[in-house]
């Protein structure tokens, strides 16, 4: 056990706002993270070895459950409530592809609730690998080379998942634990609907702040877009290719729909003006045509084509409002098109149906994280807007608590050879441990 001065354990104030950490305790916490870091990387590699794509997260959730239970947490493991999710304004559509894996929560309860409570959240679901031959290393065989840890889902976000657990371990290693309730949450459906995080809210878990260590290049997310997933189905008229002039090619027609969606994307990007967190970004609203399939036979004019799309929306724009605009835009375009006027494309929303959020500056939670970051890295904490989905929206919008999304440096998330910086993971884990200690207060184990 590392040395701990007798006056290092501080006493929270009467308003549950602990006094700042003294320098000796900060040094002890950082040294404790260092002491456990080899074990942390090995634990992270174990997480990466689980190929936990959507719907295949049951075994990794069992592993996480045992890891938290072995550490003495009170445990809760529960299924998602489809009806409750569908009835909530922040719920995304539940289709056949939706994961049935459970949500896992490890609960730390102090001897006496003196500090401020905290949620530490991470997701275990990862995106598909794509063609394995395009990886230079097997995607679920984690390796370290230099400062990088490789593997699908390692950066997004199994290094952060492990950091949640090992930041808490670092305190215990020096004989301390948080003097407030801490909920270590492991969720699914982060990469497709956000319903896993929403389910923890519906289950009743709530705290004074949430920290989510997504790979954010050692920065704090100041603003986050909402996201919509939707499909566009186009019908054609099949004929033999020798008579193709008499038919209607659904795949060719789908490209006209894509062009209209690109015009919608451009219009939405123009709306960044007057939005402080977005107006200086070159392209805050991104439309991605992520999948296209159609037709049945190379010598038949295709009679169907389906597009799978994703688009971002600004905070304070409801998913319902944005969805309606997409439908109306496609419908108006169809009326102006000779073929589509009699065969309008069909738009269906099939995944993310979520709003964005903005983190107001000036919260105590941000101030505590900024100091923890400075102590761990030697640099001031920077913030930025990210154009992707984050589970932080659940806590910002529906719990209305400070939602801190902050994590390590990474490269190629959702791409080939995804990797996380090992030295950055260590710095972030130290910052997290310091944040927990100051935000929650500490007491002897």
C-alpha positions in Angstrom: 0.0 0.0 0.0 1.3 3.4 -0.8 2.0 5.8 2.0 -0.9 8.1 3.0 -0.5 11.0 5.4 -3.0 11.0 8.2 -4.3 14.4 7.3 -4.8 13.4 3.6 -8.4 12.2 4.1 -10.5 15.3 3.8 -13.9 15.9 5.4 -16.8 16.9 3.0 -18.5 20.2 3.8 -22.0 20.4 5.1 -23.3 20.9 1.6 -21.7 17.7 0.4 -19.0 19.6 -1.4 -15.6 18.1 -0.4 -12.6 20.2 0.0 -9.9 20.1 -2.7 -7.4 17.2 -2.5 -4.1 18.0 -0.9 -0.9 17.5 -2.9 0.2 14.3 -1.1 -3.1 12.6 -1.7 -3.0 13.6 -5.4 0.5 12.1 -5.7 -0.6 8.9 -4.0 -3.6 8.5 -6.3 -1.5 9.0 -9.4 1.1 6.6 -8.1 -1.6 4.0 -7.4 -2.9 4.3 -11.0 0.7 3.6 -12.2 1.0 0.7 -9.9 -2.1 -1.0 -11.3 -1.7 0.0 -14.9 -0.2 -3.3 -16.2 -3.2 -5.1 -14.8 -5.5 -2.5 -16.3 -4.1 -3.0 -19.8 -4.3 -6.8 -19.4 -8.0 -6.4 -18.3 -8.6 -4.1 -21.3 -7.2 -6.7 -23.7 -9.5 -9.3 -22.2 -12.5 -7.0 -23.0 -11.3 -6.5 -26.6 -11.1 -10.3 -27.1 -14.9 -10.5 -26.8 -16.3 -9.9 -30.3 -19.2 -7.9 -28.8 -20.9 -6.6 -31.9 -24.6 -5.7 -31.6 -26.6 -8.6 -30.2 -23.5 -10.6 -29.2 -22.7 -8.8 -25.9 -24.1 -11.4 -23.4 -20.8 -13.0 -22.6 -18.8 -9.8 -22.1 -21.6 -8.5 -19.8 -21.3 -11.7 -17.8 -17.5 -11.1 -17.6 -18.1 -7.5 -16.4 -20.7 -8.6 -13.9 -18.2 -11.1 -12.3 -15.4 -8.5 -12.4 -17.5 -6.0 -10.5 -19.0 -8.5 -8.1 -15.5 -9.8 -7.3 -14.6 -6.2 -6.2 -17.5 -6.2 -3.7 -20.0 -4.0 -5.6 -23.6 -4.5 -5.0 -24.9 -5.9 -8.3 -27.8 -5.2 -10.6 -28.3 -7.0 -13.9 -31.5 -6.3 -15.9 -33.1 -6.6 -19.3 -34.3 -3.6 -21.2 -38.0 -2.8 -21.0 -39.1 -2.3 -24.5 -42.4 -0.7 -23.7 -40.9 1.8 -21.3 -38.3 2.7 -23.9 -40.8 3.1 -26.7 -43.0 5.3 -24.4 -40.1 7.6 -23.6 -39.4 10.6 -25.8 -35.8 9.7 -25.9 -36.3 6.1 -27.0 -35.2 4.9 -30.4 -37.1 2.4 -32.5 -36.9 -1.2 -31.3 -36.5 -3.5 -34.3 -35.6 -7.2 -34.7 -31.9 -6.3 -34.7 -32.1 -4.7 -31.2 -29.8 -6.3 -28.7 -31.3 -8.4 -25.9 -28.1 -8.4 -23.8 -28.6 -7.2 -20.2 -27.5 -4.0 -18.6 -25.0 -4.4 -15.7 -24.6 -1.9 -12.9 -22.1 -2.3 -10.0 -23.0 -0.1 -7.0 -20.6 1.3 -4.5 -22.3 2.4 -1.3 -20.2 4.3 1.3 -20.3 3.8 5.0 -21.8 7.3 5.2 -23.1 9.4 2.3 -21.1 12.6 2.7 -19.9 13.5 -0.8 -21.6 13.9 -4.2 -22.8 10.8 -6.1 -21.5 9.8 -9.5 -22.3 7.6 -12.5 -19.3 6.1 -14.4 -20.7 4.7 -17.6 -19.3 2.8 -20.6 -20.6 0.6 -23.4 -19.4 -2.8 -24.5 -21.0 -3.0 -27.9 -18.7 -2.4 -30.9 -19.2 -1.8 -34.6 -18.6 -4.5 -37.2 -15.0 -5.1 -38.3 -15.5 -4.8 -42.1 -13.3 -7.0 -44.2 -10.8 -8.7 -41.9 -8.2 -8.8 -44.6 -8.0 -5.0 -44.5 -6.8 -5.1 -40.9 -3.0 -5.4 -40.4 -3.8 -7.3 -37.2 -6.7 -9.6 -36.3 -9.4 -7.1 -35.0 -10.2 -9.1 -31.8 -6.7 -10.2 -31.0 -5.4 -7.1 -29.1 -1.7 -6.3 -29.4 0.4 -3.4 -28.1 3.0 -1.8 -30.4 4.9 1.2 -29.1 2.3 3.5 -27.5 -0.7 1.9 -29.2 -3.2 -0.8 -28.1 -4.9 -2.2 -31.2 -8.3 -3.9 -31.5 -11.9 -3.4 -32.6 -13.7 -1.6 -29.8 -10.6 -1.0 -27.8 -10.6 2.8 -28.2 -14.4 2.9 -28.6 -14.6 2.3 -25.7 -13.2 -0.7 -23.8 -10.1 1.3 -22.7 -12.6 3.7 -21.1 -14.7 0.9 -19.6 -11.6 -0.5 -17.9 -10.6 3.0 -16.8 -13.9 3.3 -14.9 -13.1 0.2 -12.9 -9.4 0.8 -12.4 -9.8 4.4 -11.4 -12.0 3.1 -8.5 -9.4 0.3 -7.9 -6.7 3.0 -7.5 -8.4 4.5 -4.6 -8.9 1.2 -2.9 -5.3 0.3 -3.4 -4.3 3.1 -1.0 -7.0 2.3 1.5 -9.7 4.7 0.3 -13.1 4.6 -1.2 -15.6 7.2 -2.4 -17.6 8.8 0.4 -20.7 8.8 -1.9 -22.7 6.4 -4.0 -21.0 5.5 -7.3 -22.7 3.5 -10.1 -20.4 1.7 -12.5 -22.7 1.1 -15.5 -22.0 -1.2 -18.4 -24.5 -0.8 -21.3 -25.2 -2.0 -24.8 -27.0 -0.4 -27.8 -24.7 2.7 -27.7 -23.7 2.2 -31.3 -27.2 1.9 -32.7 -30.0 3.4 -30.6 -28.8 4.7 -27.3 -31.5 2.7 -25.6 -29.1 1.0 -23.1 -28.2 4.3 -21.4 -31.8 5.3 -21.5 -32.7 2.1 -19.7 -30.4 2.9 -16.8 -32.4 6.2 -16.5 -35.7 4.3 -16.6 -34.4 1.9 -14.0 -34.0 4.8 -11.7 -30.3 5.3 -11.5 -29.4 8.9 -10.9 -26.5 10.8 -9.5 -25.1 14.3 -9.1 -22.9 13.9 -12.2 -21.9 11.4 -14.9 -18.5 10.7 -16.4 -18.2 8.8 -19.6 -14.6 8.1 -20.8 -15.2 8.0 -24.6 -12.1 8.5 -26.8 -12.2 12.3 -26.9 -8.5 13.1 -27.3 -8.2 14.2 -23.6 -10.8 16.9 -24.2 -14.2 17.6 -22.7 -17.2 17.4 -25.0 -18.9 20.8 -24.9 -21.7 20.0 -27.4 -22.9 16.8 -29.1 -25.2 16.3 -32.0 -28.3 14.2 -32.0 -28.6 11.4 -34.5 -31.2 9.9 -36.8 -31.0 6.5 -38.6 -33.4 6.0 -41.4 -34.0 3.8 -44.5 -35.2 4.9 -47.9 -36.9 2.3 -50.0 -37.2 2.8 -53.7 -39.3 0.7 -56.1 -38.5 0.3 -59.8 -40.1 -1.5 -62.7 -38.3 -4.8 -63.6 -37.7 -5.8 -67.2 -35.0 -7.7 -69.1 -32.0 -5.6 -69.8 -32.6 -5.8 -73.6 -35.7 -3.7 -72.9 -34.4 -1.6 -70.1 -35.7 1.6 -71.6 -39.2 0.3 -70.8 -38.3 -0.3 -67.1 -37.2 1.8 -64.2 -34.0 1.1 -62.5 -34.5 1.4 -58.7 -30.7 1.7 -58.0 -30.3 4.5 -60.5 -33.3 6.2 -59.0 -31.9 5.9 -55.5 -29.0 8.1 -56.5 -31.5 10.9 -57.2 -32.8 10.5 -53.7 -29.2 10.7 -52.3 -28.7 13.9 -54.2 -31.7 15.4 -52.6 -30.6 14.3 -49.2 -27.2 16.0 -49.9 -29.1 19.2 -50.6 -30.9 18.7 -47.2 -27.5 18.2 -45.5 -26.2 21.4 -47.0 -29.3 23.3 -45.9 -28.9 22.0 -42.3 -25.2 23.0 -42.3 -26.2 26.5 -43.2 -28.2 26.6 -40.0 -25.0 26.5 -37.9 -25.0 30.3 -38.0 -25.8 31.7 -34.6 -25.0 28.5 -32.8 -21.8 29.2 -30.7 -20.7 25.6 -30.5 -21.2 24.9 -34.2 -20.8 28.0 -36.3 -17.0 27.8 -36.5 -17.1 24.1 -37.6 -16.7 23.5 -41.3 -19.3 20.8 -41.5 -21.1 20.0 -38.2 -24.0 18.1 -39.9 -22.9 14.9 -41.6 -25.2 12.7 -43.7 -23.8 9.2 -44.2 -25.2 6.7 -46.7 -23.8 3.8 -44.8 -25.4 0.9 -46.7 -27.0 0.4 -50.1 -28.5 -2.8 -51.5 -30.9 -3.7 -54.2 -31.8 -5.8 -57.2 -32.0 -9.5 -57.7 -30.2 -10.4 -60.9 -27.5 -8.8 -63.1 -29.6 -9.2 -66.2 -32.8 -7.8 -64.7 -33.5 -4.1 -64.3 -33.7 -3.8 -60.5 -37.1 -3.4 -59.0 -36.0 -2.4 -55.5 -33.2 -0.5 -53.7 -32.8 0.3 -50.0 -30.5 2.9 -48.5 -29.4 3.0 -44.9 -28.6 6.5 -43.8 -27.5 8.4 -40.8 -27.7 12.2 -40.3 -26.9 14.5 -37.4 -29.2 17.1 -35.9 -28.4 20.2 -33.7 -29.1 20.3 -30.0 -32.5 21.8 -29.2 -33.9 20.2 -32.4 -36.2 17.3 -31.5 -35.8 14.0 -33.3 -39.5 14.1 -34.2 -39.1 17.5 -35.8 -36.0 16.5 -37.8 -37.6 13.2 -38.9 -40.7 15.1 -40.2 -38.5 17.5 -42.2 -36.7 14.5 -43.8 -40.0 12.9 -44.8 -41.4 16.1 -46.1 -38.3 16.9 -48.1 -38.2 13.5 -49.7 -42.0 13.7 -50.4 -41.7 17.1 -52.0 -38.8 15.9 -54.2 -40.8 12.9 -55.3 -43.6 15.2 -56.5 -41.1 17.0 -58.8 -39.6 13.9 -60.3 -41.4 12.2 -63.3 -40.9 8.7 -62.0 -41.2 9.3 -58.2 -44.4 11.3 -58.5 -46.2 8.0 -59.1 -43.8 5.8 -57.1 -42.7 7.8 -54.1 -39.8 6.5 -51.9 -40.7 5.3 -48.5 -38.8 6.6 -45.5 -38.6 4.5 -42.3 -36.7 5.4 -39.0 -34.9 2.3 -37.8 -32.3 3.2 -35.2 -30.9 6.3 -33.5 -33.8 8.7 -32.9 -32.0 10.9 -30.4 -31.5 14.6 -29.6 -28.2 16.4 -29.0 -27.1 18.4 -26.0 -24.8 21.2 -24.9 -22.9 21.3 -21.7 -23.2 24.7 -20.1 -19.8 25.9 -18.7 -19.3 26.8 -15.1 -20.5 23.7 -13.3 -18.7 22.4 -10.2 -18.3 19.1 -12.0 -16.4 20.6 -14.9 -14.2 22.6 -12.5 -13.3 19.5 -10.6 -12.5 17.6 -13.8 -10.4 20.5 -15.1 -8.3 20.4 -12.0 -8.0 16.7 -12.1 -6.9 16.8 -15.7 -4.3 19.5 -15.0 -2.9 17.4 -12.2 -2.7 14.3 -14.3 -1.5 15.8 -17.6 0.1 19.1 -16.7 -2.1 20.9 -19.3 -5.4 22.9 -19.1 -8.6 21.1 -20.0 -9.9 21.9 -23.5 -13.4 21.4 -24.8 -14.9 20.9 -28.2 -17.9 19.9 -30.2 -18.2 16.4 -31.5 -20.4 15.4 -34.4 -21.1 11.8 -33.2 -23.6 10.3 -30.8 -22.9 10.1 -27.1 -24.8 8.4 -24.3 -24.2 11.6 -22.3 -27.4 13.0 -23.9 -29.5 10.8 -21.6 -28.1 12.4 -18.4 -27.9 15.9 -19.8 -31.4 15.9 -21.2 -33.4 13.7 -18.8 -31.5 13.7 -15.5 -30.4 17.3 -16.1 -27.0 16.7 -14.4 -23.5 17.7 -15.6 -22.6 15.1 -18.2 -18.9 14.9 -18.6 -17.7 13.0 -21.7 -13.9 12.9 -21.6 -11.4 10.3 -22.6 -8.1 9.2 -24.2 -6.4 9.8 -27.5 -7.3 7.3 -30.2 -7.2 6.7 -33.9 -9.3 4.9 -36.5 -12.4 4.3 -34.4 -15.0 2.6 -36.6 -12.2 2.0 -39.1 -9.4 -0.5 -39.7 -6.6 -0.9 -37.1 -8.5 1.0 -34.4 -6.1 1.9 -31.6 -5.8 3.8 -28.4 -2.8 5.6 -26.9 -1.6 3.7 -23.9 0.1 6.7 -22.3 -3.0 8.7 -22.8 -5.1 6.0 -21.2 -2.9 6.1 -18.1 -3.2 9.9 -17.9 -6.9 9.8 -18.3 -7.3 7.1 -15.7 -5.3 9.2 -13.2 -7.5 12.2 -14.0 -10.6 10.1 -13.4 -9.3 8.7 -10.1 -8.5 12.3 -9.0 -12.0 13.5 -10.1 -13.7 10.7 -8.2 -11.8 11.4 -5.1 -12.6 15.1 -5.1 -16.1 14.9 -6.4 -17.3 12.2 -4.1 -14.9 12.7 -1.2 -13.1 9.7 0.3 -13.3 7.6 3.4 -11.2 4.7 4.6 -12.1 1.3 3.2 
